[in-house]
């Protein structure tokens, strides 16, 4: 018979002797340990829940695609300036997270009707808190990028404005996918401005190809909120990076470019195959896969002349994105 049970048995039995001071101390110790354990258990779950809410709002599972955009744009413009890269990555990440927070803040009324499980309508966090976090993240991102130079700072303001316009209008206008594509284009341009060669045609043209891919992706994603068949024409835009790679890479550079193009093409087909073969179409799953595919677009942009370590990092980011998507929803 355990000591704890023995003490409780003594306490409840009228025939037992008076409890000694040692017995009382033991009971207090037991109750104290139990209370602390329960408190820590509740607190751990509370903190975990709060962090998960913030992660869901920030859609942090897509951050690896933001980092790959930064690395690609930076490398295409000559790389170098490593200290600026340490500001570029958190700066663009802050702008992205701020945009995602504001996206939910602007969409709160819509989500109450269509996506009640989102953090604001489900009561996990207040709208005022999300607004505050969103503006603070944007401000932090701009501040960090100002330290990367005047051009990067000015373009960060432009990107922030595009983000806010998209968040405020994307449910109201059909051209919103083009705004999303423009936002990702500016990430390439900002990244290129921090590199050794500054802005050049490589980062700009590859940024345009990425923008078209994002437009195609976003057109499909709109069907997650607005029911209806998935149109075929946006799927053609997903091939823009492959077409550009074919046009820009010749001779020895074409072989590695075509290899990565094949990987990207197979990934796109894997993601959208249900649109063509019939059956149930899970738009969320399609979009989630295409979001991870952004990293293949970045890999295709840099592969002809990129060092092996950069390819390894991009592959690792792709694996990380797929892992995080299993924990935090990407959409």
KOLBADREN-895978 format. One record per residue (C-alpha): x, y, z. Coordinates in steps of 0.05 Angstrom, whole numbers, plus 5000, padded with zeros to 4 digits. Layout:
BEGIN
XYZ;...
% end
This chain:
BEGIN
500050005000;502950674980;504951195031;500351715001;494351255003;496151065074;495951785098;489251915065;486451285095;488551525164;485352195152;478651905133;478251365186;475251555254;479050995288;485951245269;490451625316;491552375311;496052565253;503152745272;506553385247;510552945199;504152675170;501353375159;507753595125;507452985079;500253145059;501953865045;507853645003;503553164963;498153694950;503454214932;506953754883;500353574851;498254304845;504854494814;504453924764;497454124744;499454854738;505454694695;501254234651;496054774640;501255314628;505054884579;498854754539;496855484544;503555734518;503555204463;496655414442;498456144440;504756014399;500855574351;495756124342;501256614324;504456104277;497755984242;496656734234;503656834206;503056214162;510256064182;510255414142;511355854080;517456214109;522355734075;519655974008;520856694029;528056524048;529256163982;526556783945;531657203983;537356743969;535656683895;534957433884;541257573924;545357053886;542857263817;545557963830;552457733849;551757503921;556957803968;555358314023;554057744071;552458224128;546658494087;543957794078;543357734153;538758334152;535258154087;532657484111;529357724176;527158374143;523258034087;520757504137;517958064181;514358374122;511457704102;509057544173;506158244180;502458154115;499557494138;497257784204;493958374168;490857884119;486957554176;485358234206;482258484141;478757824129;475657754198;468457874176;469257424116;472356874159;466656904208;462056674152;466656214111;472556014154;470256024226;476255604248;481156174235;484256474298;480057114301;472956844290;474456234334;476356694392;483556474398;485957194392;482757874387;482458274323;485758874357;491658444377;492458184306;492258894278;497659114327;502058524311;501158614236;503159354235;508959224282;511758664238;511359114177;514959674213;520359194237;521358924166;522159624137;526959824192;531459224180;531659324105;533360064113;539959834142;541159454078;541560104039;537160664012;534760263952;532759663995;529460124046;525460493993;523359843959;521359554027;516360124034;513759973964;513059233982;509459404047;504459844009;503159283959;502158794017;497059244051;493359373985;493058633973;490558474043;485259004039;482658863969;484158133952;477157893968;473858453929;477658473863;479057913814;485958213798;488558063868;492857473844;496957973804;498058383867;500557753902;505257623844;507758333848;509358243922;513757643908;516958013850;519158573897;522358053943;527057863886;528458583869;529858773942;534358173950;538058353886;539159073910;542958813971;547858393930;554758593905;552458773834;546059123855;539859063813;540958733745;536958373692;537857683722;534157823787;528858243752;527257733697;527157153745;522857563791;517957663734;517756903721;516456783795;510957303794;507356933738;507956283777;504956623838;499256903797;497456213772;497855933842;493656493871;488256403818;487555683840;487755893914;481756363904;477455743893;478655553965;474556163988;470056253928;467055593907;467055393834;471055003783;478555113779;480055483714;485255183668;488555823641;492156003706;495555333705;499255553643;502456113683;505755593728;510155413669;513056123662;519555963700;520755363655;519655773592;524356313617;529655803635;529355513565;530056213534;535656463579;540055853584;544055603525;549855133512;552654823575;547755193620;541654893587;542754183612;542354323687;536754823675;532654303638;533953803693;531054263747;525554463698;523553723695;523453683771;519054313775;514454053719;513453383753;511953723819;506854183787;503453583753;503453213819;499953793853;494653943800;493353243773;486553183807;484053773766;484753363703;483452653724;476752803757;474352623826;474553053888;478953663882;482353883946;484154603930;487754693996;492354103983;493754343912;495655043936;499854773993;503954363944;504754933895;507155383951;512654893967;514254883893;516355613897;523055343922;523954943858;522555583819;528155923858;532755323847;531455363773;533156103773;540056003803;542055293782;546255413719;551655783757;550055653830;554955303877;553154623906;552154903976;546555363951;543054783917;543654383982;540654954022;534755023974;533354273976;533554314052;528654894051;523954494007;524153914057;523154404115;517154734080;513754054070;515153874142;512354524170;506154474126;504353844164;504454244229;501854934209;496855044152;500055394092;493555744071;
% end
